[in-house]
């Protein structure tokens, strides 16, 4: 099952960009925005901010119970 050609996949889920590639490469093979999508009605909203897409409201981080 072990193949010498197997290379680790590296994923960087940053706050602005997601980058993906293989370990040992000089640059990522894929780079795209962290927030993908657009409003259903383009006239309704021109821009989105990353904090508007978060599932949790801004504030202090509390431990899960």
PDB file of N, H, CA, C and O in Angstrom:
ATOM      1  N   UNK A   1       0.796  -1.198   0.000  1.00  0.00           N
ATOM      2  CA  UNK A   1       0.000   0.000   0.000  1.00  0.00           C
ATOM      3  C   UNK A   1       0.840   1.264   0.000  1.00  0.00           C
ATOM      4  O   UNK A   1       0.359   2.313  -0.427  1.00  0.00           O
ATOM      5  N   UNK A   2       2.078   1.198   0.464  1.00  0.00           N
ATOM      6  H   UNK A   2       2.470   0.345   0.811  1.00  0.00           H
ATOM      7  CA  UNK A   2       2.932   2.379   0.513  1.00  0.00           C
ATOM      8  C   UNK A   2       3.525   2.635  -0.870  1.00  0.00           C
ATOM      9  O   UNK A   2       4.133   1.753  -1.476  1.00  0.00           O
ATOM     10  N   UNK A   3       3.338   3.850  -1.350  1.00  0.00           N
ATOM     11  H   UNK A   3       2.844   4.567  -0.857  1.00  0.00           H
ATOM     12  CA  UNK A   3       3.836   4.230  -2.660  1.00  0.00           C
ATOM     13  C   UNK A   3       4.848   5.354  -2.471  1.00  0.00           C
ATOM     14  O   UNK A   3       4.549   6.341  -1.797  1.00  0.00           O
ATOM     15  N   UNK A   4       6.018   5.227  -3.042  1.00  0.00           N
ATOM     16  H   UNK A   4       6.260   4.425  -3.589  1.00  0.00           H
ATOM     17  CA  UNK A   4       7.046   6.242  -2.883  1.00  0.00           C
ATOM     18  C   UNK A   4       6.681   7.553  -3.566  1.00  0.00           C
ATOM     19  O   UNK A   4       7.296   8.580  -3.276  1.00  0.00           O
ATOM     20  N   UNK A   5       5.704   7.549  -4.459  1.00  0.00           N
ATOM     21  H   UNK A   5       5.205   6.715  -4.694  1.00  0.00           H
ATOM     22  CA  UNK A   5       5.272   8.757  -5.146  1.00  0.00           C
ATOM     23  C   UNK A   5       4.195   9.508  -4.376  1.00  0.00           C
ATOM     24  O   UNK A   5       3.727  10.547  -4.841  1.00  0.00           O
ATOM     25  N   UNK A   6       3.791   9.013  -3.215  1.00  0.00           N
ATOM     26  H   UNK A   6       4.171   8.169  -2.838  1.00  0.00           H
ATOM     27  CA  UNK A   6       2.765   9.674  -2.422  1.00  0.00           C
ATOM     28  C   UNK A   6       3.331  10.945  -1.801  1.00  0.00           C
ATOM     29  O   UNK A   6       4.409  10.924  -1.208  1.00  0.00           O
ATOM     30  N   UNK A   7       2.603  12.048  -1.939  1.00  0.00           N
ATOM     31  H   UNK A   7       1.727  12.065  -2.421  1.00  0.00           H
ATOM     32  CA  UNK A   7       3.024  13.332  -1.399  1.00  0.00           C
ATOM     33  C   UNK A   7       1.915  13.890  -0.519  1.00  0.00           C
ATOM     34  O   UNK A   7       0.733  13.733  -0.825  1.00  0.00           O
ATOM     35  N   UNK A   8       2.295  14.535   0.562  1.00  0.00           N
ATOM     36  H   UNK A   8       3.255  14.663   0.810  1.00  0.00           H
ATOM     37  CA  UNK A   8       1.316  15.117   1.482  1.00  0.00           C
ATOM     38  C   UNK A   8       0.631  16.323   0.851  1.00  0.00           C
ATOM     39  O   UNK A   8       1.267  17.137   0.181  1.00  0.00           O
ATOM     40  N   UNK A   9      -0.669  16.422   1.074  1.00  0.00           N
ATOM     41  H   UNK A   9      -1.186  15.760   1.618  1.00  0.00           H
ATOM     42  CA  UNK A   9      -1.453  17.567   0.629  1.00  0.00           C
ATOM     43  C   UNK A   9      -1.417  18.623   1.723  1.00  0.00           C
ATOM     44  O   UNK A   9      -1.619  18.313   2.897  1.00  0.00           O
ATOM     45  N   UNK A  10      -1.159  19.875   1.339  1.00  0.00           N
ATOM     46  H   UNK A  10      -0.995  20.126   0.385  1.00  0.00           H
ATOM     47  CA  UNK A  10      -1.090  20.971   2.296  1.00  0.00           C
ATOM     48  C   UNK A  10      -2.238  21.928   2.008  1.00  0.00           C
ATOM     49  O   UNK A  10      -2.382  22.409   0.884  1.00  0.00           O
ATOM     50  N   UNK A  11      -3.067  22.207   3.037  1.00  0.00           N
ATOM     51  H   UNK A  11      -2.950  21.816   3.949  1.00  0.00           H
ATOM     52  CA  UNK A  11      -4.185  23.148   2.914  1.00  0.00           C
ATOM     53  C   UNK A  11      -4.004  24.261   3.931  1.00  0.00           C
ATOM     54  O   UNK A  11      -3.829  23.996   5.120  1.00  0.00           O
ATOM     55  N   UNK A  12      -4.045  25.501   3.472  1.00  0.00           N
ATOM     56  H   UNK A  12      -4.187  25.716   2.506  1.00  0.00           H
ATOM     57  CA  UNK A  12      -3.941  26.669   4.342  1.00  0.00           C
ATOM     58  C   UNK A  12      -5.253  27.430   4.245  1.00  0.00           C
ATOM     59  O   UNK A  12      -5.494  28.144   3.271  1.00  0.00           O
ATOM     60  N   UNK A  13      -6.102  27.277   5.258  1.00  0.00           N
ATOM     61  H   UNK A  13      -5.906  26.697   6.049  1.00  0.00           H
ATOM     62  CA  UNK A  13      -7.388  27.975   5.296  1.00  0.00           C
ATOM     63  C   UNK A  13      -7.198  29.299   6.027  1.00  0.00           C
ATOM     64  O   UNK A  13      -7.469  29.406   7.223  1.00  0.00           O
ATOM     65  N   UNK A  14      -6.735  30.290   5.303  1.00  0.00           N
ATOM     66  H   UNK A  14      -6.515  30.204   4.332  1.00  0.00           H
ATOM     67  CA  UNK A  14      -6.486  31.594   5.897  1.00  0.00           C
ATOM     68  C   UNK A  14      -7.755  32.418   6.014  1.00  0.00           C
ATOM     69  O   UNK A  14      -8.820  32.002   5.557  1.00  0.00           O
ATOM     70  N   UNK A  15      -7.641  33.586   6.625  1.00  0.00           N
ATOM     71  H   UNK A  15      -6.776  33.924   6.996  1.00  0.00           H
ATOM     72  CA  UNK A  15      -8.812  34.432   6.803  1.00  0.00           C
ATOM     73  C   UNK A  15      -9.215  35.131   5.508  1.00  0.00           C
ATOM     74  O   UNK A  15     -10.378  35.503   5.353  1.00  0.00           O
ATOM     75  N   UNK A  16      -8.291  35.318   4.584  1.00  0.00           N
ATOM     76  H   UNK A  16      -7.346  35.016   4.710  1.00  0.00           H
ATOM     77  CA  UNK A  16      -8.611  35.974   3.320  1.00  0.00           C
ATOM     78  C   UNK A  16      -8.562  35.047   2.125  1.00  0.00           C
ATOM     79  O   UNK A  16      -9.376  35.165   1.209  1.00  0.00           O
ATOM     80  N   UNK A  17      -7.607  34.121   2.129  1.00  0.00           N
ATOM     81  H   UNK A  17      -6.946  34.025   2.873  1.00  0.00           H
ATOM     82  CA  UNK A  17      -7.433  33.208   1.005  1.00  0.00           C
ATOM     83  C   UNK A  17      -7.258  31.780   1.496  1.00  0.00           C
ATOM     84  O   UNK A  17      -6.692  31.550   2.565  1.00  0.00           O
ATOM     85  N   UNK A  18      -7.740  30.830   0.719  1.00  0.00           N
ATOM     86  H   UNK A  18      -8.200  31.018  -0.149  1.00  0.00           H
ATOM     87  CA  UNK A  18      -7.452  29.412   0.935  1.00  0.00           C
ATOM     88  C   UNK A  18      -6.415  29.018  -0.103  1.00  0.00           C
ATOM     89  O   UNK A  18      -6.537  29.356  -1.280  1.00  0.00           O
ATOM     90  N   UNK A  19      -5.394  28.299   0.346  1.00  0.00           N
ATOM     91  H   UNK A  19      -5.295  28.024   1.302  1.00  0.00           H
ATOM     92  CA  UNK A  19      -4.332  27.860  -0.558  1.00  0.00           C
ATOM     93  C   UNK A  19      -4.156  26.365  -0.387  1.00  0.00           C
ATOM     94  O   UNK A  19      -4.196  25.849   0.730  1.00  0.00           O
ATOM     95  N   UNK A  20      -3.962  25.672  -1.498  1.00  0.00           N
ATOM     96  H   UNK A  20      -3.930  26.092  -2.405  1.00  0.00           H
ATOM     97  CA  UNK A  20      -3.769  24.224  -1.454  1.00  0.00           C
ATOM     98  C   UNK A  20      -2.680  23.831  -2.437  1.00  0.00           C
ATOM     99  O   UNK A  20      -2.528  24.431  -3.502  1.00  0.00           O
ATOM    100  N   UNK A  21      -1.934  22.819  -2.057  1.00  0.00           N
ATOM    101  H   UNK A  21      -2.058  22.332  -1.192  1.00  0.00           H
ATOM    102  CA  UNK A  21      -0.869  22.324  -2.910  1.00  0.00           C
ATOM    103  C   UNK A  21      -0.252  21.087  -2.298  1.00  0.00           C
ATOM    104  O   UNK A  21      -0.793  20.522  -1.348  1.00  0.00           O
ATOM    105  N   UNK A  22       0.868  20.667  -2.833  1.00  0.00           N
ATOM    106  H   UNK A  22       1.308  21.126  -3.605  1.00  0.00           H
ATOM    107  CA  UNK A  22       1.553  19.478  -2.347  1.00  0.00           C
ATOM    108  C   UNK A  22       2.835  19.873  -1.630  1.00  0.00           C
ATOM    109  O   UNK A  22       3.509  20.827  -2.021  1.00  0.00           O
ATOM    110  N   UNK A  23       3.166  19.134  -0.579  1.00  0.00           N
ATOM    111  H   UNK A  23       2.618  18.359  -0.261  1.00  0.00           H
ATOM    112  CA  UNK A  23       4.383  19.393   0.179  1.00  0.00           C
ATOM    113  C   UNK A  23       5.586  19.307  -0.758  1.00  0.00           C
ATOM    114  O   UNK A  23       5.687  18.387  -1.570  1.00  0.00           O
ATOM    115  N   UNK A  24       6.483  20.261  -0.637  1.00  0.00           N
ATOM    116  H   UNK A  24       6.401  21.007   0.023  1.00  0.00           H
ATOM    117  CA  UNK A  24       7.676  20.290  -1.466  1.00  0.00           C
ATOM    118  C   UNK A  24       7.557  21.190  -2.681  1.00  0.00           C
ATOM    119  O   UNK A  24       8.574  21.553  -3.270  1.00  0.00           O
ATOM    120  N   UNK A  25       6.337  21.564  -3.076  1.00  0.00           N
ATOM    121  H   UNK A  25       5.510  21.269  -2.597  1.00  0.00           H
ATOM    122  CA  UNK A  25       6.165  22.492  -4.195  1.00  0.00           C
ATOM    123  C   UNK A  25       6.587  23.894  -3.768  1.00  0.00           C
ATOM    124  O   UNK A  25       6.520  24.237  -2.588  1.00  0.00           O
ATOM    125  N   UNK A  26       7.023  24.700  -4.734  1.00  0.00           N
ATOM    126  H   UNK A  26       7.077  24.421  -5.693  1.00  0.00           H
ATOM    127  CA  UNK A  26       7.446  26.068  -4.443  1.00  0.00           C
ATOM    128  C   UNK A  26       6.276  27.005  -4.188  1.00  0.00           C
ATOM    129  O   UNK A  26       6.421  27.995  -3.471  1.00  0.00           O
ATOM    130  N   UNK A  27       5.113  26.703  -4.767  1.00  0.00           N
ATOM    131  H   UNK A  27       4.995  25.899  -5.349  1.00  0.00           H
ATOM    132  CA  UNK A  27       3.945  27.573  -4.636  1.00  0.00           C
ATOM    133  C   UNK A  27       2.684  26.713  -4.590  1.00  0.00           C
ATOM    134  O   UNK A  27       2.690  25.578  -5.066  1.00  0.00           O
ATOM    135  N   UNK A  28       1.606  27.246  -4.020  1.00  0.00           N
ATOM    136  H   UNK A  28       1.601  28.168  -3.633  1.00  0.00           H
ATOM    137  CA  UNK A  28       0.353  26.485  -4.004  1.00  0.00           C
ATOM    138  C   UNK A  28      -0.200  26.305  -5.412  1.00  0.00           C
ATOM    139  O   UNK A  28       0.008  27.149  -6.283  1.00  0.00           O
ATOM    140  N   UNK A  29      -0.900  25.206  -5.625  1.00  0.00           N
ATOM    141  H   UNK A  29      -1.069  24.520  -4.917  1.00  0.00           H
ATOM    142  CA  UNK A  29      -1.495  24.945  -6.944  1.00  0.00           C
ATOM    143  C   UNK A  29      -2.858  25.594  -7.093  1.00  0.00           C
ATOM    144  O   UNK A  29      -3.300  25.862  -8.210  1.00  0.00           O
ATOM    145  N   UNK A  30      -3.528  25.850  -5.975  1.00  0.00           N
ATOM    146  H   UNK A  30      -3.169  25.633  -5.068  1.00  0.00           H
ATOM    147  CA  UNK A  30      -4.850  26.484  -6.007  1.00  0.00           C
ATOM    148  C   UNK A  30      -4.901  27.580  -4.956  1.00  0.00           C
ATOM    149  O   UNK A  30      -4.503  27.369  -3.810  1.00  0.00           O
ATOM    150  N   UNK A  31      -5.393  28.752  -5.346  1.00  0.00           N
ATOM    151  H   UNK A  31      -5.716  28.923  -6.277  1.00  0.00           H
ATOM    152  CA  UNK A  31      -5.586  29.875  -4.429  1.00  0.00           C
ATOM    153  C   UNK A  31      -6.952  30.473  -4.744  1.00  0.00           C
ATOM    154  O   UNK A  31      -7.234  30.815  -5.892  1.00  0.00           O
ATOM    155  N   UNK A  32      -7.800  30.599  -3.723  1.00  0.00           N
ATOM    156  H   UNK A  32      -7.571  30.321  -2.790  1.00  0.00           H
ATOM    157  CA  UNK A  32      -9.134  31.153  -3.929  1.00  0.00           C
ATOM    158  C   UNK A  32      -9.593  31.840  -2.655  1.00  0.00           C
ATOM    159  O   UNK A  32      -9.067  31.553  -1.579  1.00  0.00           O
ATOM    160  N   UNK A  33     -10.571  32.751  -2.752  1.00  0.00           N
ATOM    161  H   UNK A  33     -10.998  32.985  -3.626  1.00  0.00           H
ATOM    162  CA  UNK A  33     -11.046  33.470  -1.566  1.00  0.00           C
ATOM    163  C   UNK A  33     -11.633  32.515  -0.531  1.00  0.00           C
ATOM    164  O   UNK A  33     -12.228  31.495  -0.879  1.00  0.00           O
ATOM    165  N   UNK A  34     -11.459  32.859   0.745  1.00  0.00           N
ATOM    166  H   UNK A  34     -10.976  33.688   1.028  1.00  0.00           H
ATOM    167  CA  UNK A  34     -11.996  32.026   1.819  1.00  0.00           C
ATOM    168  C   UNK A  34     -13.518  32.023   1.818  1.00  0.00           C
ATOM    169  O   UNK A  34     -14.134  31.008   2.144  1.00  0.00           O
ATOM    170  N   UNK A  35     -14.122  33.128   1.461  1.00  0.00           N
ATOM    171  H   UNK A  35     -13.622  33.953   1.196  1.00  0.00           H
ATOM    172  CA  UNK A  35     -15.582  33.217   1.404  1.00  0.00           C
ATOM    173  C   UNK A  35     -15.983  33.176  -0.059  1.00  0.00           C
ATOM    174  O   UNK A  35     -15.678  34.085  -0.831  1.00  0.00           O
ATOM    175  N   UNK A  36     -16.668  32.113  -0.420  1.00  0.00           N
ATOM    176  H   UNK A  36     -16.916  31.375   0.207  1.00  0.00           H
ATOM    177  CA  UNK A  36     -17.063  31.913  -1.807  1.00  0.00           C
ATOM    178  C   UNK A  36     -18.557  32.149  -1.918  1.00  0.00           C
ATOM    179  O   UNK A  36     -19.330  31.660  -1.094  1.00  0.00           O
ATOM    180  N   UNK A  37     -18.959  32.884  -2.915  1.00  0.00           N
ATOM    181  H   UNK A  37     -18.331  33.281  -3.584  1.00  0.00           H
ATOM    182  CA  UNK A  37     -20.377  33.120  -3.133  1.00  0.00           C
ATOM    183  C   UNK A  37     -20.660  34.588  -3.348  1.00  0.00           C
ATOM    184  O   UNK A  37     -19.769  35.433  -3.259  1.00  0.00           O
ATOM    185  N   UNK A  38     -21.906  34.873  -3.631  1.00  0.00           N
ATOM    186  H   UNK A  38     -22.629  34.186  -3.704  1.00  0.00           H
ATOM    187  CA  UNK A  38     -22.352  36.244  -3.804  1.00  0.00           C
ATOM    188  C   UNK A  38     -23.822  36.313  -3.436  1.00  0.00           C
ATOM    189  O   UNK A  38     -24.497  35.284  -3.394  1.00  0.00           O
ATOM    190  N   UNK A  39     -24.323  37.497  -3.170  1.00  0.00           N
ATOM    191  H   UNK A  39     -23.775  38.333  -3.203  1.00  0.00           H
ATOM    192  CA  UNK A  39     -25.731  37.613  -2.802  1.00  0.00           C
ATOM    193  C   UNK A  39     -26.640  37.139  -3.926  1.00  0.00           C
ATOM    194  O   UNK A  39     -26.305  37.262  -5.104  1.00  0.00           O
ATOM    195  N   UNK A  40     -27.787  36.599  -3.550  1.00  0.00           N
ATOM    196  H   UNK A  40     -28.058  36.500  -2.593  1.00  0.00           H
ATOM    197  CA  UNK A  40     -28.733  36.099  -4.543  1.00  0.00           C
ATOM    198  C   UNK A  40     -29.187  37.220  -5.475  1.00  0.00           C
ATOM    199  O   UNK A  40     -29.273  37.025  -6.687  1.00  0.00           O
ATOM    200  N   UNK A  41     -29.472  38.375  -4.918  1.00  0.00           N
ATOM    201  H   UNK A  41     -29.402  38.533  -3.933  1.00  0.00           H
ATOM    202  CA  UNK A  41     -29.873  39.532  -5.718  1.00  0.00           C
ATOM    203  C   UNK A  41     -28.738  40.545  -5.670  1.00  0.00           C
ATOM    204  O   UNK A  41     -28.525  41.203  -4.652  1.00  0.00           O
ATOM    205  N   UNK A  42     -28.023  40.665  -6.756  1.00  0.00           N
ATOM    206  H   UNK A  42     -28.196  40.130  -7.584  1.00  0.00           H
ATOM    207  CA  UNK A  42     -26.826  41.501  -6.795  1.00  0.00           C
ATOM    208  C   UNK A  42     -27.138  42.951  -6.427  1.00  0.00           C
ATOM    209  O   UNK A  42     -26.305  43.615  -5.810  1.00  0.00           O
ATOM    210  N   UNK A  43     -28.312  43.453  -6.788  1.00  0.00           N
ATOM    211  H   UNK A  43     -28.988  42.914  -7.289  1.00  0.00           H
ATOM    212  CA  UNK A  43     -28.661  44.835  -6.473  1.00  0.00           C
ATOM    213  C   UNK A  43     -28.885  45.022  -4.975  1.00  0.00           C
ATOM    214  O   UNK A  43     -28.767  46.135  -4.462  1.00  0.00           O
ATOM    215  N   UNK A  44     -29.203  43.953  -4.284  1.00  0.00           N
ATOM    216  H   UNK A  44     -29.299  43.049  -4.700  1.00  0.00           H
ATOM    217  CA  UNK A  44     -29.475  44.023  -2.845  1.00  0.00           C
ATOM    218  C   UNK A  44     -28.223  44.354  -2.051  1.00  0.00           C
ATOM    219  O   UNK A  44     -28.286  45.126  -1.095  1.00  0.00           O
ATOM    220  N   UNK A  45     -27.097  43.788  -2.427  1.00  0.00           N
ATOM    221  H   UNK A  45     -27.045  43.161  -3.204  1.00  0.00           H
ATOM    222  CA  UNK A  45     -25.870  43.954  -1.650  1.00  0.00           C
ATOM    223  C   UNK A  45     -24.670  43.998  -2.582  1.00  0.00           C
ATOM    224  O   UNK A  45     -24.516  43.121  -3.432  1.00  0.00           O
ATOM    225  N   UNK A  46     -23.828  44.998  -2.438  1.00  0.00           N
ATOM    226  H   UNK A  46     -23.954  45.711  -1.748  1.00  0.00           H
ATOM    227  CA  UNK A  46     -22.651  45.109  -3.294  1.00  0.00           C
ATOM    228  C   UNK A  46     -21.437  44.388  -2.718  1.00  0.00           C
ATOM    229  O   UNK A  46     -20.646  43.819  -3.470  1.00  0.00           O
ATOM    230  N   UNK A  47     -21.280  44.404  -1.407  1.00  0.00           N
ATOM    231  H   UNK A  47     -21.922  44.867  -0.796  1.00  0.00           H
ATOM    232  CA  UNK A  47     -20.098  43.799  -0.800  1.00  0.00           C
ATOM    233  C   UNK A  47     -20.487  42.957   0.404  1.00  0.00           C
ATOM    234  O   UNK A  47     -21.533  43.154   1.021  1.00  0.00           O
ATOM    235  N   UNK A  48     -19.619  42.023   0.712  1.00  0.00           N
ATOM    236  H   UNK A  48     -18.769  41.863   0.210  1.00  0.00           H
ATOM    237  CA  UNK A  48     -19.769  41.194   1.905  1.00  0.00           C
ATOM    238  C   UNK A  48     -18.511  41.346   2.731  1.00  0.00           C
ATOM    239  O   UNK A  48     -17.415  41.492   2.189  1.00  0.00           O
ATOM    240  N   UNK A  49     -18.667  41.313   4.019  1.00  0.00           N
ATOM    241  H   UNK A  49     -19.557  41.195   4.459  1.00  0.00           H
ATOM    242  CA  UNK A  49     -17.531  41.341   4.931  1.00  0.00           C
ATOM    243  C   UNK A  49     -17.417  39.980   5.585  1.00  0.00           C
ATOM    244  O   UNK A  49     -18.423  39.312   5.828  1.00  0.00           O
ATOM    245  N   UNK A  50     -16.188  39.567   5.872  1.00  0.00           N
ATOM    246  H   UNK A  50     -15.371  40.109   5.675  1.00  0.00           H
ATOM    247  CA  UNK A  50     -15.971  38.226   6.416  1.00  0.00           C
ATOM    248  C   UNK A  50     -16.718  38.021   7.718  1.00  0.00           C
ATOM    249  O   UNK A  50     -17.194  36.914   7.972  1.00  0.00           O
ATOM    250  N   UNK A  51     -16.842  39.052   8.564  1.00  0.00           N
ATOM    251  H   UNK A  51     -16.455  39.950   8.358  1.00  0.00           H
ATOM    252  CA  UNK A  51     -17.525  38.864   9.840  1.00  0.00           C
ATOM    253  C   UNK A  51     -19.018  38.634   9.660  1.00  0.00           C
ATOM    254  O   UNK A  51     -19.659  38.102  10.566  1.00  0.00           O
ATOM    255  N   UNK A  52     -19.593  39.009   8.534  1.00  0.00           N
ATOM    256  H   UNK A  52     -19.073  39.442   7.797  1.00  0.00           H
ATOM    257  CA  UNK A  52     -21.013  38.781   8.291  1.00  0.00           C
ATOM    258  C   UNK A  52     -21.299  37.322   7.951  1.00  0.00           C
ATOM    259  O   UNK A  52     -22.444  36.882   8.061  1.00  0.00           O
ATOM    260  N   UNK A  53     -20.300  36.575   7.548  1.00  0.00           N
ATOM    261  H   UNK A  53     -19.370  36.932   7.458  1.00  0.00           H
ATOM    262  CA  UNK A  53     -20.474  35.177   7.186  1.00  0.00           C
ATOM    263  C   UNK A  53     -20.219  34.233   8.354  1.00  0.00           C
ATOM    264  O   UNK A  53     -20.464  33.033   8.231  1.00  0.00           O
ATOM    265  N   UNK A  54     -19.734  34.741   9.485  1.00  0.00           N
ATOM    266  H   UNK A  54     -19.534  35.715   9.585  1.00  0.00           H
ATOM    267  CA  UNK A  54     -19.421  33.880  10.613  1.00  0.00           C
ATOM    268  C   UNK A  54     -20.687  33.334  11.258  1.00  0.00           C
ATOM    269  O   UNK A  54     -21.706  34.020  11.330  1.00  0.00           O
ATOM    270  N   UNK A  55     -20.611  32.103  11.721  1.00  0.00           N
ATOM    271  H   UNK A  55     -19.783  31.546  11.662  1.00  0.00           H
ATOM    272  CA  UNK A  55     -21.753  31.486  12.388  1.00  0.00           C
ATOM    273  C   UNK A  55     -21.936  32.037  13.796  1.00  0.00           C
ATOM    274  O   UNK A  55     -23.044  32.014  14.331  1.00  0.00           O
ATOM    275  N   UNK A  56     -20.859  32.532  14.402  1.00  0.00           N
ATOM    276  H   UNK A  56     -19.959  32.551  13.968  1.00  0.00           H
ATOM    277  CA  UNK A  56     -20.918  33.058  15.761  1.00  0.00           C
ATOM    278  C   UNK A  56     -20.822  34.574  15.731  1.00  0.00           C
ATOM    279  O   UNK A  56     -20.092  35.130  14.910  1.00  0.00           O
ATOM    280  N   UNK A  57     -21.551  35.253  16.617  1.00  0.00           N
ATOM    281  H   UNK A  57     -22.144  34.802  17.284  1.00  0.00           H
ATOM    282  CA  UNK A  57     -21.434  36.714  16.662  1.00  0.00           C
ATOM    283  C   UNK A  57     -20.080  37.125  17.223  1.00  0.00           C
ATOM    284  O   UNK A  57     -19.467  36.357  17.965  1.00  0.00           O
ATOM    285  N   UNK A  58     -19.597  38.321  16.885  1.00  0.00           N
ATOM    286  H   UNK A  58     -20.095  38.945  16.283  1.00  0.00           H
ATOM    287  CA  UNK A  58     -18.330  38.778  17.438  1.00  0.00           C
ATOM    288  C   UNK A  58     -18.424  38.905  18.958  1.00  0.00           C
ATOM    289  O   UNK A  58     -19.478  39.257  19.486  1.00  0.00           O
ATOM    290  N   UNK A  59     -17.348  38.624  19.648  1.00  0.00           N
ATOM    291  H   UNK A  59     -16.492  38.337  19.219  1.00  0.00           H
ATOM    292  CA  UNK A  59     -17.339  38.730  21.102  1.00  0.00           C
ATOM    293  C   UNK A  59     -16.259  37.861  21.691  1.00  0.00           C
ATOM    294  O   UNK A  59     -15.340  37.435  20.991  1.00  0.00           O
ATOM    295  N   UNK A  60     -16.367  37.601  22.965  1.00  0.00           N
ATOM    296  H   UNK A  60     -17.113  37.948  23.534  1.00  0.00           H
ATOM    297  CA  UNK A  60     -15.392  36.767  23.646  1.00  0.00           C
ATOM    298  C   UNK A  60     -15.605  35.302  23.313  1.00  0.00           C
ATOM    299  O   UNK A  60     -16.740  34.839  23.201  1.00  0.00           O
ATOM    300  N   UNK A  61     -14.520  34.585  23.158  1.00  0.00           N
ATOM    301  H   UNK A  61     -13.598  34.961  23.249  1.00  0.00           H
ATOM    302  CA  UNK A  61     -14.596  33.150  22.889  1.00  0.00           C
ATOM    303  C   UNK A  61     -14.824  32.433  24.211  1.00  0.00           C
ATOM    304  O   UNK A  61     -14.063  32.615  25.162  1.00  0.00           O
ATOM    305  N   UNK A  62     -15.857  31.629  24.271  1.00  0.00           N
ATOM    306  H   UNK A  62     -16.475  31.481  23.499  1.00  0.00           H
ATOM    307  CA  UNK A  62     -16.206  30.875  25.473  1.00  0.00           C
ATOM    308  C   UNK A  62     -15.965  29.394  25.209  1.00  0.00           C
ATOM    309  O   UNK A  62     -16.185  28.929  24.090  1.00  0.00           O
ATOM    310  N   UNK A  63     -15.517  28.641  26.213  1.00  0.00           N
ATOM    311  H   UNK A  63     -15.337  29.019  27.121  1.00  0.00           H
ATOM    312  CA  UNK A  63     -15.357  27.198  26.008  1.00  0.00           C
ATOM    313  C   UNK A  63     -16.714  26.525  25.808  1.00  0.00           C
ATOM    314  O   UNK A  63     -17.708  26.919  26.417  1.00  0.00           O
ATOM    315  N   UNK A  64     -16.743  25.516  24.956  1.00  0.00           N
ATOM    316  H   UNK A  64     -15.935  25.196  24.461  1.00  0.00           H
ATOM    317  CA  UNK A  64     -17.982  24.782  24.699  1.00  0.00           C
ATOM    318  C   UNK A  64     -18.289  23.903  25.890  1.00  0.00           C
ATOM    319  O   UNK A  64     -17.382  23.331  26.495  1.00  0.00           O
ATOM    320  N   UNK A  65     -19.544  23.792  26.226  1.00  0.00           N
ATOM    321  H   UNK A  65     -20.280  24.256  25.735  1.00  0.00           H
ATOM    322  CA  UNK A  65     -19.935  22.961  27.374  1.00  0.00           C
ATOM    323  C   UNK A  65     -20.915  21.919  26.964  1.00  0.00           C
ATOM    324  O   UNK A  65     -21.358  21.126  27.795  1.00  0.00           O
TER     325      UNK A  65
END
